[in-house]
Every structure is written in structure tokens, then in C-alpha cells.
Amino acid sequence: MRERTHTFEFDWWLLTIVMTICVVGLLEIYSSTHGNSLHGMQWRQLGWIGIGLVGMLVFSRIDYNALLDQAPILYLIGIAALVLVLAVGHTRFGARRWIVVGGVVLQVSELVKLIIIIVLARYFSEVRTERLTLTDLVKLGLLVGVPAVLILRQPDLGTALVLLPVAIVGAFLAGINWKHAVGVLALGALVAVVGWNGHFLKPYQKQRLATFVHPEESPHGAGYQILQSEIAVGSGGFWGKGFGKGSQNQLGFVPVRYSDFILAALAEEQGFFGVLISMLLYLALLLRLVDNAQKAKDRAGMYLVMGVAAILAFHVMVNAGMVIGYMPVTGIPLPFMSYGGSVTIFGFLALGLVMNVRMKRFVN
Amino acid sequence: MANWIGGDQKLPQGRLILVSYGIVLGIILLLLGFWKLQIIQSGHYSDLAEKNRVRSIPIIAPRGKMLDRNGRVIVDNYPSFSILLQRDDPKQIEKDLPKITAGLGITEDDLEQQLKDARGEPRFQPLVVKPEASNADIAFVESHRTDLPELELMMVQRRKYPPNGFLAHVIGYVGEVSPEQLEQQSGDRYKPGDIVGKAGLEREYNDILTGTDGMRRVIVNSVGKPVRTLDDTEPIPGKPIQLTIDYNLQAVAEEEMAGKVGALVALDPRTGEILAMVSHPTFDPNDFAVRIPTKEWRTLNDDPNKPMLDRAIQAQLAPGSVFKIIMTAAMLQSHVPPANFHVFCPGYAVFYGRVFHDWLAKGHGEVGLHHAIVDSCDVFFYNVGQQLGIDRISYYAKALGLGKRTGIDLPGEEPGLVPSSNWVERVYHHQWYPGSTISVAIGQGATEVTPIQLLRTVSGIAMGGVFYQPHLLKDLKPVKVMRFPLAEDTVKQITDGMYGVVNEGGTGVFALAALKKENLQNIGFCGKTGTAQVISTQKLDSMSVAQRRNYRYNTWFVGFAPKRNPEIAVVVLVQDSALEAGGSAAPLAARFVASYYQEKLGQPIQELEAAQTAPKNPVAPAPAAKVIPQGR
């Protein structure tokens, strides 16, 4: 039964949803880039999806218990990689986020996201009490804090923040004293204030956050991106301007319209209808992940799946919120839809973990 | 392998359900956000998107031409290119600044200043960095399309004015609309960078001359480069205007006034149509057609000869003896003193205990009105003035058109000044000194007139008291007419006297000599000379005879022809002339009038010959050395 059920216990529904999102993304990448020097990006994205699918297949075959076993080592590898990237990393767009491995440029922080999911899943599953104690919370803070600070140094505020929902959702599921929750919130606020006034944020990061609060003050400066994105979304109307006909998109007003702002391009060309379909697809994806978590054989599996769900949900919320001006521009792509090798591969590898948990549910 | 499956494996199902509620809530909130933008505010954002996409590039409408009275083109247009700088990307501009300034031959300071000045304007509005691009500039822009995409070419229609400052003060010039004009305009007719008339007829008839700019709507990409043209709205060219100016006569007038400081205006007394109008020194309005460098502008403004001043309508000077025409009219109309009034002129007269000299020290002897006009006897008019009194003089001077604007269709006309007892009390807060009346009687004192005023007044008197509004637009409607009917006898006496000035050996005798040269001595040319001192009598008194020789005059001549029902009237003002009016302004006016008749009779105008062969220096200003001329 064990060996036979593996492939059949694949979550085909989940895969179907994700592949639909991928196709929507490919079409919109094509629409956004076919008319200029970027044309052909959809094929490269298709390549990333292919690699991601293979990676997912491989990951689903590795027993997640074995991964949890190696959690401390993985954690150390992750930290080492982050230090390495800061030391010898490849600078692009003014940030050191990439290292070149065998000719392939990898964004290390994506790898760290996976590692944090695994590490926190093990950490939470080791908690035997009904609620997290204060010591547990401090440990949790350190576990997440060290890589988060290292990612911040790259600097990549967005990805550093991505680590938080894994911890938050995990803590919620593990049970948390509401007094502790309030304390953590207060501490977070304190850190935010100190971080803002200290010299932890790069000027452009501060600018982006300030712009987020007052976009109209700099219509051609930092607020330009948000404004152009909002114009694209708003001018789309209900039915959209049609495939390949969005002026904001086609004329390049929408910033990085094939990647971080792909939802703005989609909103312009496919309208609210297209956005509704996309959002329902993501809702289906996330609920399907929760469903998988509910059916997990053990807590560790549940935490793994919910870690993935937390990160993907965070991506969707922040990205879509950014496109309509509800969230600051932090460079967080829309998983499976935005163009990008690292994020796409991360997504599929994360799905691989989920499949792994699912396939193990009847194994005893 | 450690068993992570151990322990309490009950999953927190309740919390998982709570998490999924959270997810649903989050997605709903996002959808509400999209709904707000895409449905509720869709119109607003559609407008913004449309503006983003479509950029309107103006197609400049050419201004109307200016034609002379015979349809000859005086002011034309020619196509030219302006170089625009798109300001969408300040960082890029900052980087490219040295390259742009070097390539276009402009200074970095100037461009930076321009960029600074334009900071308040919307970013999508390009900046004209080089109004008239040379072929080299155009080549530079074309060859740097890829690395300097912020530079663009725009076709414009440029004004082409006659060379050498021909008719410059009348035509005026155009320039970029000033911030003040933008603020003061009622509608939104002008936008920054628009070209409008700044002076002269360009300004007066700007509304006729200005067309309506067309518009080219182009789709642009995010860096502002046009991708495709949507549609063109053709510009509506400005309407041409026909002037009353006669090109040939204007050329003669320009030639006659060349090298002098002063003005010449000629008009048709029957209509008020101005045939020629010159103010010298002049300037080249072509320098203004393109943006004038600050330095050049300053040079023009600081020139002590004031080339920008339109002396024909803006020079306010004492009329000198020309004022005796007004005195005569006042005397004959009011019968004070009676028409047969005679005085004995010993070369001076004493009023209120002060000696007033005649310009002719030996005196004119027994003088009646006709003789007094012909020889410009000061003593005769001193007496007339004393008897009339300042307020009666003032009344007639104003009634005949002095002391107020003529209403010529040019901006910036000065009103001149006619003193009166009221005026002195109002301005100087003291009573009128009766002695001042004596000076006013011969056109000195506080009286100030402009050439155009004097011309209109004399023309109107010659017409029997009908004063037409001098004008430059051929079909100006309505032409305003001021009437102050004069008695038949008044007109006859004045015109007879002015005829005598030229034809009976009076102060205008050199005018007759000039007419005889062209065999036109029988046209019935009438006129009156006037000479006003540039420095005060006291100063002159203190000079040696040799110094007085260098002393200079403002000389006037106002004349018309023929004696009855004149068809041409001319005023000549020569400032700082070494010659008195009879020697400089009179023959000049005569030569001009001769040209008028030659053209009318179909003879070729020998403007150059006439100017060169005419006696330039017939006499030295001998009288000035001997007497203190009060007016002549």
C-alpha cells in the first residue's frame, strides 16, 4: 500500500489549481512583454515552472521526517548561506541577494524561507505544552530573528518579513497566551520604531514606506510606481481592456509589470472579473493547503503545511495589497504568477513538502 | 530516525478552521479593494490612464502677415525648428546636461536656470531649450535619438521682419508670454511658452495675428517617446493685417533719418492713415523673434540713444515755434488780440520786469500776424500770449489735440503736457507765474508734445478743424474723428502763413530749395519750423561764442501739401541736431514730400540720390552764436 499510493496520493486538485495560476501568469507575462525587448519571458518562466515541477517531485519523495531530522543542520546551512551572500554575493538592483551556483543565480533568501518552514515545524512539534511559554517565544524569536536580520542586511525587507507569518501562524496553532501575544505586538511596534529611527533601514526602504503613506506627494518620484499601478487597476473596470490592450501595461507605465506588479497588468487587461477569478484560485489554493494540514498525520506535518500556507498567504496579501496601494512596495512577488526563477522554484519545492505530508498521511 | 510523530498528535482543528476564516476574510478584503478601484473609481482612473497614454503636441499656428497699403509683404514667417527638452526624468537630464549643452552650444548655467524656472510647471510640459535650431543642432538631436531621448524637435513658424530695423517700432516684435500676462489674462488663451506680440502692432493686433494652434495627439510610452500618432487638429493660421504704411515712402523716410536721432511721421490728413513712420535709432526685431540673450537686451536698454523708444509716439518734447500755429489759432478764434494786431519788434521785449529776447537779435521791425508766422517772430507771440493768458492758450491747445493721446493704434503712446494754471496749482501747489505764459507762447516752458500729436494737430487745423485718429490698420473701423470747427479765416491765415514759411523766404526756405531740386516747388508745400533748446538759457549764457557753436537743438518741422485740402502731412523731429530746424528738419521733410509726389506722379523715387546730393550742411548755426534763441 505504501509504495503504490505515493503517486496516486499526490494532491491533484492542488496541482491543478497551481498550474491554472501558472498558465494565467504565463499569459499575462506574454502580454506584458511581447511588444518590447523583454519578449520571450514566458518561455523562460515556463522553464522555471518545469524545474519547479521536477523539484516538487523530488521533494515529495523525501520523507519529511528525514528533513525535520536534519533541521539544525539545515538551519546552520541557511545562516551560512546568508552570511556568504552578504560577503561575496552578487549585487543586482542595488541589493546583495544572489549567489551564483554553477552558473545559476540563486536568491538565497528563498532557500532560507524553506529552511525556516522546516525548522519551525520541528520546533513547534517539539512543544509539548498546551500553550507556548515565554521561553518558547524567546527561542522562537531568536530562531526567526537571526536569519531575518541577515536578510534585512541584504537588504530585503520584504523577504525578512515573510519569515514572520510562519512564526505567527505556528505560534497561533501551538497555542499562545494572549498576554504574550500583546507583549510580542508591543515589542514588534518598539522594534519598528527603533528600526525606523535607527539606521537599520536603507534610505530607499524608508522612502518606499513613506511613499506608501503619502503616494500623492511624489507623483513622479517614489510614489510613481504605486500611482501607475493604481491607474492600471482602476482603469481596467469590470471586464478589463482586453488581452494585450492595457495601455498602462503595454506602454510600460506599470513597473515590473511581468513580475511584482503582474496583478496590476492582469487587473487592467482582464478587469475585476480577471482579478476575481485569480483571487478565487488563490483562495482555493490556500484553503486546499489548510485542508491538507487538517488531514496531516501528525503535528509536524501540519506545521509544515501551514508554514507553506502562511508564506503563500502572506505573499498573496502583501502583493495584491501593494498593487492597489494598500501595502508598501516591498518587492514581494505573487507566487506562481509573477515571473521569477527563485520564487517559482521555492513555490514548487514548498508544494513538494505539502505533497510529502499528504502522501504520508496513511503511513503508519 | 527520530519519531516526530510521537506525543500528542491531536491536531488543533479549531484553530486551523480559524486560520481558514482568516484567509477567506483576507481575500474578501482584497477583492473589496479591487472593487473600489475598478468599479467605483474606474472613471477617475480611466481618465488618468488616458492622459498617461495620449500626449498632445501643439502644432504652432503661423501668425498673420503684415502687408503694406499696396499689398506688399512687410512681415512674413518662415519655418524653423525648436529643440525641446522633455523633463520627465530629472536624473537623466542631470546626467546628460554637459552633453546637451556642449552639443547645442548653450551654457550650462542658462539651462540650469531655465530648468529651475520651470520647476513649477507640470513635468510633462517640455522646455524649449533652443528656440531656433541650426542645421548642426538638428543633426545633433537626430544623431543622439537613442542616448539623449529627452531631446525633441518641434517645427514652428518664426517671424521674419524686414532687415536693418525697417519700420521696427511700428511692427514691434513677439516674444514668450510673460508670467504677468499669464496671470492677468481672463480666460486660458495663453499658456506658458506661447508666443505673443510684445510691442508695436504685433501687440496691438495680437488677437487678429494670432492663430489657433493645432494639436497632434500621440501615444507615448512611459518615457514619453511618441509611439504612434492618433490624430491631428490642423492649426488655424492668424489673419494677415494690411497697414496704411506705404513701403516705398517708408523706405525714403528710413533713408532720410538714417544716422539721425529723431522721428518722421507722415499721414493723409483726409483720413488719418499713416503713410510712413520712423523712429531712429532703431533696433532689429529679428533679434527678438528668437529668445533674446539677456546681455543683448541690456545693451539695447542701456543705450543712451534709447533705440527701443518709439520717438514718434513716446518722445515728449517742447514744440518750440511750431506752437505758434496753435497760438495763431487761439488768437484768431478768440479775437484776442484782434486779427490786425501789430507790434514793433526791436529784438526783445520786457514783461513783468524781465527781458525776453527774440531769436533775431536785430529784431523784425514792424510785424503783423503773417510776417510773424513766416519769420517766426518771438516778440509778436510774446504779446499775443500775454494778452490771451495761460488758460485760454491751454484751452485751445487741448481743443486742438495737444496734451492728450491721439489714439493711434500702437501701444505705449505718451500724452504730452499742456500747462495751465490749474495744472500748476495741482502739481506744484503755487500760483501760475504770468511770466511763464510768455515762454509757453513760443512753445517753450512746460509744454510737451509728441511728434504724432503735433502732426495730427497741424493736419487737423489745415483740414479746418477735423482731426482724424492717426492709424496704421488699413481697415480700422471706426476711425475716430475729433472736431473743433475753425473759422474759414483762421484756417486761411494759418495756412497762408505756413505757405510763406516755405515759399516766401521764411524760416523754411531750405525746404523750398530741396523741392526746386526735384522741380516740385509748385506743390504748395506749407510748414512751420521749431527749434527747442536742449540746455537751459542760463547755461547757454555762460558759454563762450565758440562753445555755443557746439550747442545742439531739438529741431521740428511740421508741414503739409497742398495749401488747401492737404493730402499729405509730415512731421520731422531731429534731436541733438547741429542745425536749427530751418537747416535740417525742413529740407528733410521737403525731400520726403517730394518723394510722395514723385511716387504719386509715377516717377521713380530717387531716394538715395536725393539724400546724397541735398546740402547736408548749408549753413553754420550762426544765429545761435549771437543770440539766445527762444524758438524759431
HADDOCK unambig.tbl for C-alpha pairs under 7 A between the chains (distance, minus, plus):
assign (segid A and resid 65 and name CA) (segid B and resid 4 and name CA) 6.78 0.50 0.50
assign (segid A and resid 66 and name CA) (segid B and resid 1 and name CA) 6.95 0.50 0.50
assign (segid A and resid 69 and name CA) (segid B and resid 2 and name CA) 6.68 0.50 0.50
assign (segid A and resid 173 and name CA) (segid B and resid 12 and name CA) 6.50 0.50 0.50
assign (segid A and resid 173 and name CA) (segid B and resid 15 and name CA) 5.94 0.50 0.50
assign (segid A and resid 231 and name CA) (segid B and resid 45 and name CA) 4.99 0.50 0.50
assign (segid A and resid 231 and name CA) (segid B and resid 48 and name CA) 6.56 0.50 0.50
assign (segid A and resid 231 and name CA) (segid B and resid 49 and name CA) 6.00 0.50 0.50
assign (segid A and resid 233 and name CA) (segid B and resid 37 and name CA) 6.69 0.50 0.50
assign (segid A and resid 233 and name CA) (segid B and resid 38 and name CA) 6.20 0.50 0.50
assign (segid A and resid 234 and name CA) (segid B and resid 37 and name CA) 4.54 0.50 0.50
assign (segid A and resid 234 and name CA) (segid B and resid 38 and name CA) 4.22 0.50 0.50
assign (segid A and resid 234 and name CA) (segid B and resid 41 and name CA) 6.44 0.50 0.50
assign (segid A and resid 234 and name CA) (segid B and resid 42 and name CA) 4.84 0.50 0.50
assign (segid A and resid 234 and name CA) (segid B and resid 45 and name CA) 5.09 0.50 0.50
assign (segid A and resid 234 and name CA) (segid B and resid 46 and name CA) 6.84 0.50 0.50
assign (segid A and resid 235 and name CA) (segid B and resid 38 and name CA) 6.48 0.50 0.50
assign (segid A and resid 235 and name CA) (segid B and resid 42 and name CA) 5.27 0.50 0.50
assign (segid A and resid 235 and name CA) (segid B and resid 43 and name CA) 6.95 0.50 0.50
assign (segid A and resid 235 and name CA) (segid B and resid 45 and name CA) 4.85 0.50 0.50
assign (segid A and resid 235 and name CA) (segid B and resid 46 and name CA) 4.17 0.50 0.50
assign (segid A and resid 235 and name CA) (segid B and resid 49 and name CA) 6.53 0.50 0.50
assign (segid A and resid 236 and name CA) (segid B and resid 38 and name CA) 6.11 0.50 0.50
assign (segid A and resid 237 and name CA) (segid B and resid 38 and name CA) 4.50 0.50 0.50
assign (segid A and resid 237 and name CA) (segid B and resid 39 and name CA) 5.61 0.50 0.50
assign (segid A and resid 237 and name CA) (segid B and resid 42 and name CA) 5.50 0.50 0.50
assign (segid A and resid 238 and name CA) (segid B and resid 38 and name CA) 6.30 0.50 0.50
assign (segid A and resid 238 and name CA) (segid B and resid 39 and name CA) 6.26 0.50 0.50
assign (segid A and resid 247 and name CA) (segid B and resid 53 and name CA) 6.62 0.50 0.50
assign (segid A and resid 248 and name CA) (segid B and resid 49 and name CA) 6.60 0.50 0.50
assign (segid A and resid 251 and name CA) (segid B and resid 221 and name CA) 4.53 0.50 0.50
assign (segid A and resid 251 and name CA) (segid B and resid 222 and name CA) 5.80 0.50 0.50
assign (segid A and resid 252 and name CA) (segid B and resid 221 and name CA) 6.37 0.50 0.50
assign (segid A and resid 252 and name CA) (segid B and resid 222 and name CA) 5.35 0.50 0.50
assign (segid A and resid 253 and name CA) (segid B and resid 222 and name CA) 5.01 0.50 0.50
assign (segid A and resid 272 and name CA) (segid B and resid 34 and name CA) 6.83 0.50 0.50
assign (segid A and resid 272 and name CA) (segid B and resid 35 and name CA) 6.83 0.50 0.50
assign (segid A and resid 272 and name CA) (segid B and resid 38 and name CA) 6.22 0.50 0.50
assign (segid A and resid 276 and name CA) (segid B and resid 31 and name CA) 6.90 0.50 0.50
assign (segid A and resid 279 and name CA) (segid B and resid 27 and name CA) 6.71 0.50 0.50
assign (segid A and resid 283 and name CA) (segid B and resid 24 and name CA) 6.81 0.50 0.50
assign (segid A and resid 283 and name CA) (segid B and resid 27 and name CA) 6.80 0.50 0.50
assign (segid A and resid 287 and name CA) (segid B and resid 20 and name CA) 6.23 0.50 0.50
assign (segid A and resid 290 and name CA) (segid B and resid 16 and name CA) 6.79 0.50 0.50
assign (segid A and resid 290 and name CA) (segid B and resid 20 and name CA) 6.69 0.50 0.50
assign (segid A and resid 294 and name CA) (segid B and resid 13 and name CA) 6.42 0.50 0.50
assign (segid A and resid 298 and name CA) (segid B and resid 5 and name CA) 5.49 0.50 0.50
assign (segid A and resid 298 and name CA) (segid B and resid 9 and name CA) 5.42 0.50 0.50
assign (segid A and resid 299 and name CA) (segid B and resid 9 and name CA) 5.90 0.50 0.50
assign (segid A and resid 299 and name CA) (segid B and resid 11 and name CA) 6.09 0.50 0.50
assign (segid A and resid 300 and name CA) (segid B and resid 4 and name CA) 6.67 0.50 0.50
assign (segid A and resid 320 and name CA) (segid B and resid 30 and name CA) 6.95 0.50 0.50
assign (segid A and resid 321 and name CA) (segid B and resid 30 and name CA) 6.60 0.50 0.50
assign (segid A and resid 324 and name CA) (segid B and resid 33 and name CA) 6.87 0.50 0.50
assign (segid A and resid 324 and name CA) (segid B and resid 34 and name CA) 6.76 0.50 0.50
